[in-house]
Structures are given as C-alpha cells and as structure tokens.
Amino acid sequence: MIRNTRTPWATACAFLAVWVLTSQAAVPAELPRSTPEQQGIDSAAVADFVEALDTEIEDVHGLMVLRHGHVVAEGWWAPYQPEFIHTLFSLSKSFASTGIGLAIAEGHLSVHDQVISFFPDAVPEEPTWQLEAMRVRDLLSMSTGHIGEDLRAFS
C-alpha cells in the first residue's frame, strides 16, 4: 500500500510550542491551546508518540491531544487538513458513551432519564410517544425507534 505524503512530524512537534504561543489570536476560543509542559506533558513524549504513529500505523489522518481542556498537540498527515470532514459512523458512539459515562459518574444524569428532558426548547408541542419514551439508555444501545436498521432507511 502506498502511504500518503507525510509532513515532517518530528520537526513539527519541535516547533509546536512556538506555534501555539504565537497563534493564540487565530485559534477558536472553544479549544484553548497550551504547550504540553504547561499541562504536565513532556514534549519529547508527544514527539515520540507522533513518530510512532508516523512509522507504525498506515493511513493516519490527523491527531489532536487535549489535556486539562487545552490542545497541547495537533497536526494532520497530507492530504488531510483540519477542514476535512470525516464520516465517523460508529466511532461517534465511543465518544458519546464515554461522555455519558463521565456525566453519570459526576451525577449529571442517569441512563433512565428522558432524552427530551435535556432539550426542553426543542421538544415539539405534541411529542410522539416514542420521543416521550426515549431514555438515555436507548441512545446508548442505538434503539431509538428508527424504522430501519441501516442507512437505507434514511434514503
């Protein structure tokens, strides 16, 4: 298999801290940037990890490392860029279930909670019985009342 053209990751990681500190104004406020060291991570460890990705894994598209709510490393292998939209399909379930697990552990919700209770402004005046019956556990098990089992149902 032919690999995608790579950017020089070892060099990119070495300059990451400088880039982060000099580009703060251009970065969206949703994800603040920081040097790895400011968040308790060794930059050399990040560079080693990126080098391992670059040499040991085929077809890496990109990487973003967050620590304490700050982006401490990010980059993309050519031809991919941050604007490139990926179709994730089932991968999203892993992120969603992790987030829900953390929210449950912190006491913010339960698997027995009604989904519509979290979106009071978006509930129709007369919600269907399926919408009223839907619980967080239904979302986690992907049993949300769709007619079909796959993408053909949405065509």
Secondary structure in CASP SS format (residue, H / E / C, confidence):
PFRMAT SS
TARGET T0000
AUTHOR 0000-0000-0000
METHOD secondary structure of the structure
MODEL  1
M C 1.00
I C 1.00
R C 1.00
N C 1.00
T C 1.00
R C 1.00
T C 1.00
P C 1.00
W H 1.00
A H 1.00
T H 1.00
A H 1.00
C H 1.00
A H 1.00
F C 1.00
L H 1.00
A H 1.00
V H 1.00
W H 1.00
V H 1.00
L H 1.00
T H 1.00
S C 1.00
Q H 1.00
A H 1.00
A H 1.00
V C 1.00
P C 1.00
A C 1.00
E C 1.00
L C 1.00
P C 1.00
R E 1.00
S C 1.00
T C 1.00
P C 1.00
E H 1.00
Q H 1.00
Q H 1.00
G C 1.00
I C 1.00
D C 1.00
S H 1.00
A H 1.00
A H 1.00
V H 1.00
A H 1.00
D H 1.00
F H 1.00
V H 1.00
E H 1.00
A H 1.00
L H 1.00
D H 1.00
T H 1.00
E H 1.00
I C 1.00
E C 1.00
D C 1.00
V C 1.00
H C 1.00
G E 1.00
L E 1.00
M E 1.00
V E 1.00
L E 1.00
R E 1.00
H C 1.00
G C 1.00
H E 1.00
V E 1.00
V E 1.00
A E 1.00
E E 1.00
G E 1.00
W E 1.00
W C 1.00
A C 1.00
P C 1.00
Y C 1.00
Q C 1.00
P C 1.00
E C 1.00
F C 1.00
I C 1.00
H C 1.00
T C 1.00
L C 1.00
F C 1.00
S C 1.00
L H 1.00
S H 1.00
K H 1.00
S H 1.00
F H 1.00
A H 1.00
S H 1.00
T H 1.00
G H 1.00
I H 1.00
G H 1.00
L H 1.00
A H 1.00
I H 1.00
A H 1.00
E C 1.00
G C 1.00
H C 1.00
L C 1.00
S C 1.00
V C 1.00
H C 1.00
D C 1.00
Q E 1.00
V H 1.00
I H 1.00
S H 1.00
F H 1.00
F C 1.00
P H 1.00
D H 1.00
A H 1.00
V C 1.00
P C 1.00
E C 1.00
E C 1.00
P C 1.00
T C 1.00
W H 1.00
Q H 1.00
L H 1.00
E H 1.00
A H 1.00
M C 1.00
R E 1.00
V H 1.00
R H 1.00
D H 1.00
L H 1.00
L H 1.00
S C 1.00
M C 1.00
S C 1.00
T C 1.00
G C 1.00
H C 1.00
I C 1.00
G C 1.00
E C 1.00
D C 1.00
L H 1.00
R H 1.00
A H 1.00
F H 1.00
S C 1.00
END
